[in-house]
Amino acid sequence: MKNYKNMKNELLTKEEGKILLDVARQTVEKYVQEKKIPEFNIDKKRLKEQEGVFVTIRKGNRLRGCIGQIISSGQPLWELTRDMAISACSQDYRFEPVSSKELGELNYEVSVLSIPKEIDKWQDIKLGKHGVIIEKGLRTGVFLPQVAEETSWNLEEFLSELCSQKAGLAPDSYKNDPKVKIKIFTAQVIKEDNKI
């Protein structure tokens, strides 16, 4: 996937991206095998920034877990990556927790997010570039930018699925419900093949 500049910070370097991927992988392996949270000594200033992050775990081409936090709650990026890796391997309600037998078959992806901004017109969303958050009251749903590429949905399908699948709203509420808020963000997607 093409990279887009974070609205707040510079893109991570290849080395910084590799560190985050290593944090995700080592965390999952230690947590699954020993139920312990590893400690890391991360001295890179860029990885101490406070940003949102999602950790995605796949087994082959099949999703195995994906959990993140849109905005950092005060943790440095590397630490939030560690915590989201634990959540992705053990708390994604769609899947059984990752087992130690699977560890050698997993690959990892880390998505570092820009700060979301609210938009007025859903037509301003650029598929493949923007991640989208739908909000109405306590109901919230989010799709990362890469969901559009993985599913080949058009914009209306993408938003309808986001409303119904993720937020539990009517599929057309993004355009017909004035109480629905739409926010967009970009993501730097770091994959384990080390292409950033």
DOFI-532952 format. One record per residue (C-alpha): residue number from 1; residue in one letter; z negated, y negated, x negated. Coordinates in nm, 4 decimals, padded with zeros to 6 digits, always signed. Example, Ala and Ser with C-alpha at 12.3 -4.5 7.8 and 13.67 -1.06 7.14 Angstrom:
+------+------+----------+----------+----------+
! logu ! nuza !       pz !       py !       px !
+------+------+----------+----------+----------+
!    1 !    a ! -00.7800 ! +00.4500 ! -01.2300 !
!    2 !    s ! -00.7140 ! +00.1060 ! -01.3670 !
+------+------+----------+----------+----------+
//
This chain:
+------+------+----------+----------+----------+
! logu ! nuza !       pz !       py !       px !
+------+------+----------+----------+----------+
!    1 !    m ! +00.0000 ! +00.0000 ! +00.0000 !
!    2 !    k ! +00.0728 ! -00.3517 ! -00.1132 !
!    3 !    n ! -00.2298 ! -00.5539 ! -00.2210 !
!    4 !    y ! -00.3249 ! -00.8810 ! -00.0607 !
!    5 !    k ! -00.5428 ! -01.1443 ! -00.2153 !
!    6 !    n ! -00.8969 ! -01.1445 ! -00.0837 !
!    7 !    m ! -00.9697 ! -01.4662 ! +00.1067 !
!    8 !    k ! -01.2833 ! -01.5172 ! -00.1031 !
!    9 !    n ! -01.2556 ! -01.3360 ! -00.4369 !
!   10 !    e ! -00.9955 ! -01.2308 ! -00.6868 !
!   11 !    l ! -00.8518 ! -00.8813 ! -00.6750 !
!   12 !    l ! -01.0337 ! -00.6133 ! -00.8677 !
!   13 !    t ! -00.8814 ! -00.5032 ! -01.1958 !
!   14 !    k ! -00.7698 ! -00.1441 ! -01.2482 !
!   15 !    e ! -01.0876 ! -00.0771 ! -01.4478 !
!   16 !    e ! -01.3127 ! -00.2245 ! -01.1766 !
!   17 !    g ! -01.1314 ! -00.0216 ! -00.9116 !
!   18 !    k ! -01.1797 ! +00.2965 ! -01.1148 !
!   19 !    i ! -01.5527 ! +00.2226 ! -01.1419 !
!   20 !    l ! -01.5802 ! +00.1941 ! -00.7620 !
!   21 !    l ! -01.3915 ! +00.5200 ! -00.7136 !
!   22 !    d ! -01.6203 ! +00.6891 ! -00.9680 !
!   23 !    v ! -01.9246 ! +00.5522 ! -00.7835 !
!   24 !    a ! -01.7919 ! +00.6959 ! -00.4547 !
!   25 !    r ! -01.7065 ! +01.0388 ! -00.5998 !
!   26 !    q ! -02.0231 ! +01.0812 ! -00.8090 !
!   27 !    t ! -02.2402 ! +00.9661 ! -00.5189 !
!   28 !    v ! -02.0880 ! +01.2154 ! -00.2733 !
!   29 !    e ! -02.1121 ! +01.5015 ! -00.5243 !
!   30 !    k ! -02.4771 ! +01.4332 ! -00.6128 !
!   31 !    y ! -02.5776 ! +01.3667 ! -00.2532 !
!   32 !    v ! -02.4075 ! +01.6786 ! -00.1135 !
!   33 !    q ! -02.5336 ! +01.9082 ! -00.3902 !
!   34 !    e ! -02.8835 ! +01.7694 ! -00.4477 !
!   35 !    k ! -02.9557 ! +01.5331 ! -00.1542 !
!   36 !    k ! -03.0229 ! +01.2630 ! -00.4152 !
!   37 !    i ! -02.8807 ! +00.9129 ! -00.4476 !
!   38 !    p ! -02.7516 ! +00.8508 ! -00.7998 !
!   39 !    e ! -02.8413 ! +00.5463 ! -01.0047 !
!   40 !    f ! -02.5675 ! +00.3478 ! -01.1775 !
!   41 !    n ! -02.5823 ! +00.0829 ! -01.4467 !
!   42 !    i ! -02.3000 ! -00.1479 ! -01.3410 !
!   43 !    d ! -02.2702 ! -00.4605 ! -01.5530 !
!   44 !    k ! -01.9342 ! -00.5939 ! -01.4314 !
!   45 !    k ! -01.9928 ! -00.9313 ! -01.2685 !
!   46 !    r ! -01.7062 ! -00.8793 ! -01.0210 !
!   47 !    l ! -01.8701 ! -00.5626 ! -00.8857 !
!   48 !    k ! -02.1907 ! -00.7522 ! -00.8132 !
!   49 !    e ! -02.0179 ! -00.9811 ! -00.5607 !
!   50 !    q ! -02.1165 ! -00.9395 ! -00.1962 !
!   51 !    e ! -01.8199 ! -00.8119 ! +00.0021 !
!   52 !    g ! -01.7497 ! -00.5656 ! +00.2788 !
!   53 !    v ! -01.6228 ! -00.2217 ! +00.1846 !
!   54 !    f ! -01.5049 ! +00.1020 ! +00.3459 !
!   55 !    v ! -01.5093 ! +00.4416 ! +00.1773 !
!   56 !    t ! -01.2519 ! +00.6939 ! +00.3001 !
!   57 !    i ! -01.2713 ! +01.0627 ! +00.2112 !
!   58 !    r ! -00.9739 ! +01.2935 ! +00.2614 !
!   59 !    k ! -00.9234 ! +01.6657 ! +00.2204 !
!   60 !    g ! -00.5546 ! +01.6968 ! +00.1432 !
!   61 !    n ! -00.3897 ! +01.4616 ! +00.3918 !
!   62 !    r ! -00.6622 ! +01.5101 ! +00.6517 !
!   63 !    l ! -00.9313 ! +01.2503 ! +00.7095 !
!   64 !    r ! -01.2752 ! +01.3902 ! +00.6266 !
!   65 !    g ! -01.4888 ! +01.0792 ! +00.6689 !
!   66 !    c ! -01.4549 ! +00.7021 ! +00.6753 !
!   67 !    i ! -01.7385 ! +00.4552 ! +00.7104 !
!   68 !    g ! -01.7844 ! +00.1000 ! +00.5951 !
!   69 !    q ! -01.9440 ! -00.2328 ! +00.6467 !
!   70 !    i ! -01.7267 ! -00.5326 ! +00.7303 !
!   71 !    i ! -01.9548 ! -00.7883 ! +00.5672 !
!   72 !    s ! -02.2072 ! -00.7155 ! +00.2941 !
!   73 !    s ! -02.5678 ! -00.7366 ! +00.4021 !
!   74 !    g ! -02.6675 ! -00.8796 ! +00.0661 !
!   75 !    q ! -02.5970 ! -00.5801 ! -00.1544 !
!   76 !    p ! -02.3643 ! -00.5946 ! -00.4533 !
!   77 !    l ! -02.0228 ! -00.4393 ! -00.3963 !
!   78 !    w ! -02.0891 ! -00.1322 ! -00.6149 !
!   79 !    e ! -02.4152 ! -00.0564 ! -00.4317 !
!   80 !    l ! -02.2606 ! -00.0961 ! -00.0868 !
!   81 !    t ! -01.9803 ! +00.1369 ! -00.2026 !
!   82 !    r ! -02.2441 ! +00.3951 ! -00.2996 !
!   83 !    d ! -02.4196 ! +00.3658 ! +00.0376 !
!   84 !    m ! -02.0947 ! +00.3855 ! +00.2355 !
!   85 !    a ! -01.9922 ! +00.6950 ! +00.0366 !
!   86 !    i ! -02.3139 ! +00.8660 ! +00.1500 !
!   87 !    s ! -02.2477 ! +00.7613 ! +00.5105 !
!   88 !    a ! -01.8836 ! +00.8748 ! +00.4977 !
!   89 !    c ! -01.9746 ! +01.2230 ! +00.3717 !
!   90 !    s ! -02.2749 ! +01.2801 ! +00.5957 !
!   91 !    q ! -02.2839 ! +01.0460 ! +00.8972 !
!   92 !    d ! -01.9309 ! +01.0091 ! +01.0334 !
!   93 !    y ! -01.9881 ! +01.1381 ! +01.3887 !
!   94 !    r ! -01.6313 ! +01.2705 ! +01.4083 !
!   95 !    f ! -01.6909 ! +01.5345 ! +01.1394 !
!   96 !    e ! -01.9437 ! +01.7864 ! +01.0147 !
!   97 !    p ! -02.1146 ! +01.6685 ! +00.6930 !
!   98 !    v ! -01.9214 ! +01.7485 ! +00.3754 !
!   99 !    s ! -02.0270 ! +02.0816 ! +00.2199 !
!  100 !    s ! -02.0570 ! +02.1602 ! -00.1503 !
!  101 !    k ! -01.7677 ! +02.4103 ! -00.1168 !
!  102 !    e ! -01.5314 ! +02.1240 ! -00.0290 !
!  103 !    l ! -01.6150 ! +01.8890 ! -00.3157 !
!  104 !    g ! -01.3305 ! +01.9988 ! -00.5440 !
!  105 !    e ! -01.0739 ! +01.9412 ! -00.2670 !
!  106 !    l ! -01.1662 ! +01.5838 ! -00.1761 !
!  107 !    n ! -01.0008 ! +01.2596 ! -00.2725 !
!  108 !    y ! -01.1390 ! +00.9115 ! -00.2281 !
!  109 !    e ! -01.0237 ! +00.5660 ! -00.1289 !
!  110 !    v ! -01.2206 ! +00.2413 ! -00.1412 !
!  111 !    s ! -01.1132 ! -00.0624 ! +00.0631 !
!  112 !    v ! -01.2664 ! -00.3949 ! -00.0431 !
!  113 !    l ! -01.2505 ! -00.6408 ! +00.2462 !
!  114 !    s ! -01.2005 ! -01.0133 ! +00.2765 !
!  115 !    i ! -01.4227 ! -01.2166 ! +00.5064 !
!  116 !    p ! -01.2953 ! -01.1734 ! +00.8663 !
!  117 !    k ! -01.1646 ! -01.4757 ! +01.0528 !
!  118 !    e ! -01.1185 ! -01.5148 ! +01.4258 !
!  119 !    i ! -00.7682 ! -01.5738 ! +01.5614 !
!  120 !    d ! -00.6511 ! -01.7042 ! +01.8979 !
!  121 !    k ! -00.3218 ! -01.5158 ! +01.9341 !
!  122 !    w ! -00.2911 ! -01.1406 ! +01.8876 !
!  123 !    q ! +00.0764 ! -01.1929 ! +01.8002 !
!  124 !    d ! -00.0370 ! -01.3490 ! +01.4681 !
!  125 !    i ! -00.1519 ! -01.0089 ! +01.3401 !
!  126 !    k ! +00.0695 ! -00.8690 ! +01.0642 !
!  127 !    l ! +00.0742 ! -00.4883 ! +01.0723 !
!  128 !    g ! -00.0004 ! -00.3323 ! +00.7351 !
!  129 !    k ! -00.1442 ! -00.6579 ! +00.6027 !
!  130 !    h ! -00.4296 ! -00.7256 ! +00.8444 !
!  131 !    g ! -00.7221 ! -00.5128 ! +00.9418 !
!  132 !    v ! -00.8394 ! -00.5994 ! +01.2925 !
!  133 !    i ! -01.1782 ! -00.6217 ! +01.4608 !
!  134 !    i ! -01.2021 ! -00.6257 ! +01.8408 !
!  135 !    e ! -01.5302 ! -00.7502 ! +01.9888 !
!  136 !    k ! -01.6638 ! -00.7879 ! +02.3407 !
!  137 !    g ! -02.0376 ! -00.8212 ! +02.3781 !
!  138 !    l ! -02.1928 ! -00.5254 ! +02.1971 !
!  139 !    r ! -01.8661 ! -00.3303 ! +02.1889 !
!  140 !    t ! -01.6826 ! -00.3443 ! +01.8593 !
!  141 !    g ! -01.3926 ! -00.1577 ! +01.7055 !
!  142 !    v ! -01.2181 ! -00.1883 ! +01.3704 !
!  143 !    f ! -00.8994 ! -00.0548 ! +01.2145 !
!  144 !    l ! -00.8284 ! -00.1000 ! +00.8438 !
!  145 !    p ! -00.4833 ! -00.2382 ! +00.7517 !
!  146 !    q ! -00.3592 ! +00.1033 ! +00.6340 !
!  147 !    v ! -00.4048 ! +00.2550 ! +00.9833 !
!  148 !    a ! -00.0794 ! +00.0864 ! +01.0903 !
!  149 !    e ! +00.1144 ! +00.2562 ! +00.8101 !
!  150 !    e ! -00.0508 ! +00.5940 ! +00.8637 !
!  151 !    t ! +00.0229 ! +00.6026 ! +01.2377 !
!  152 !    s ! +00.3550 ! +00.4104 ! +01.2590 !
!  153 !    w ! +00.2250 ! +00.2356 ! +01.5732 !
!  154 !    n ! +00.3803 ! -00.0928 ! +01.6757 !
!  155 !    l ! +00.1463 ! -00.3921 ! +01.7184 !
!  156 !    e ! +00.0759 ! -00.3335 ! +02.0877 !
!  157 !    e ! +00.0078 ! +00.0386 ! +02.0323 !
!  158 !    f ! -00.2179 ! -00.0460 ! +01.7380 !
!  159 !    l ! -00.4231 ! -00.2916 ! +01.9444 !
!  160 !    s ! -00.4337 ! -00.0693 ! +02.2542 !
!  161 !    e ! -00.5635 ! +00.2232 ! +02.0468 !
!  162 !    l ! -00.8162 ! -00.0024 ! +01.8761 !
!  163 !    c ! -00.9474 ! -00.1251 ! +02.2118 !
!  164 !    s ! -00.9674 ! +00.2178 ! +02.3766 !
!  165 !    q ! -01.0474 ! +00.4502 ! +02.0814 !
!  166 !    k ! -01.2808 ! +00.2336 ! +01.8800 !
!  167 !    a ! -01.4318 ! -00.0267 ! +02.1136 !
!  168 !    g ! -01.4348 ! +00.1683 ! +02.4425 !
!  169 !    l ! -01.2471 ! -00.1098 ! +02.6206 !
!  170 !    a ! -00.9424 ! -00.1081 ! +02.8454 !
!  171 !    p ! -00.6283 ! -00.0591 ! +02.6327 !
!  172 !    d ! -00.4838 ! -00.3978 ! +02.7309 !
!  173 !    s ! -00.8072 ! -00.5963 ! +02.7001 !
!  174 !    y ! -00.6902 ! -00.7564 ! +02.3743 !
!  175 !    k ! -00.4399 ! -00.9612 ! +02.5762 !
!  176 !    n ! -00.5922 ! -00.9700 ! +02.9264 !
!  177 !    d ! -00.9651 ! -01.0219 ! +02.8747 !
!  178 !    p ! -01.0654 ! -01.3768 ! +02.7728 !
!  179 !    k ! -01.4068 ! -01.2484 ! +02.6537 !
!  180 !    v ! -01.2478 ! -01.0293 ! +02.3847 !
!  181 !    k ! -01.2578 ! -01.1748 ! +02.0340 !
!  182 !    i ! -01.0037 ! -01.0733 ! +01.7715 !
!  183 !    k ! -01.0767 ! -01.1092 ! +01.4014 !
!  184 !    i ! -00.8527 ! -01.0233 ! +01.1087 !
!  185 !    f ! -00.9153 ! -00.9438 ! +00.7432 !
!  186 !    t ! -00.7257 ! -00.8130 ! +00.4437 !
!  187 !    a ! -00.8192 ! -00.5258 ! +00.2145 !
!  188 !    q ! -00.7588 ! -00.4282 ! -00.1444 !
!  189 !    v ! -00.7085 ! -00.0538 ! -00.1134 !
!  190 !    i ! -00.8004 ! +00.1453 ! -00.4234 !
!  191 !    k ! -00.6832 ! +00.5066 ! -00.4257 !
!  192 !    e ! -00.7899 ! +00.7838 ! -00.6542 !
!  193 !    d ! -00.4484 ! +00.8151 ! -00.8173 !
!  194 !    n ! -00.5615 ! +00.4927 ! -00.9897 !
!  195 !    k ! -00.2848 ! +00.2806 ! -00.8393 !
!  196 !    i ! -00.4380 ! -00.0455 ! -00.7273 !
+------+------+----------+----------+----------+
//
